[in-house]
Amino acid sequence: MAKKNGKFDRSAVLAGFPPTQSRMLDYLEDGQAHNATTLMRCLWDDMGARSNIGAHLTFLRQKVRAVGWDIITERHESGTYYRLIKKQPASPAIS
């Protein structure tokens, strides 16, 4: 499981993660919203394109969704932010 005392347990998903995704998860694990500028710090060089962030987030989303977590996108007047959250269990269907 990826839950340890109600917090994200990275050991459940990090096997074989590239360093960039590992650094991005370091930021996202705190549950706070982080903008692309913050996540750009995770790239190896300053010349990395902002679109690289999206590719890395797509990879991370696949891994964390498999263990009951998700990375959501929040749009605000001040920009776009990303946050790691625990997925809510689906409500039972009402017959």
C-alpha positions, 0 to 999 in steps of 0.5 A, spaced: 500 500 500 502 507 499 499 509 505 503 510 511 500 513 517 495 517 512 501 519 508 504 517 501 508 512 502 513 513 496 517 506 497 510 503 494 511 506 487 518 509 486 522 502 484 526 504 478 523 511 478 528 516 474 531 522 478 527 527 475 520 524 477 523 522 484 525 530 485 518 532 483 515 527 488 519 530 493 515 537 492 509 534 491 509 529 497 507 535 502 500 535 499 501 543 498 499 546 491 506 547 487 506 551 480 510 549 474 516 554 476 517 550 482 517 543 479 522 546 473 527 546 479 527 538 478 529 538 471 537 537 470 538 543 466 535 550 466 534 549 458 528 544 459 522 546 456 516 547 461 512 541 457 517 537 460 513 538 466 507 535 463 511 529 461 513 527 467 507 528 471 503 524 466 508 518 468 508 520 475 500 520 475 500 513 472 504 510 478 501 514 484 494 512 481 495 505 481 496 505 489 490 510 490 493 517 490 493 522 484 496 528 482 491 533 480 491 540 476 488 546 480 487 552 475 487 559 479 488 566 477 495 566 478 496 560 474 496 552 474 498 548 480 499 541 481 497 537 488 498 530 490 492 527 493 489 521 496 483 518 491 476 518 495 473 511 494 467 511 489 460 511 492 456 505 492 451 506 486 444 507 488 439 503 486 
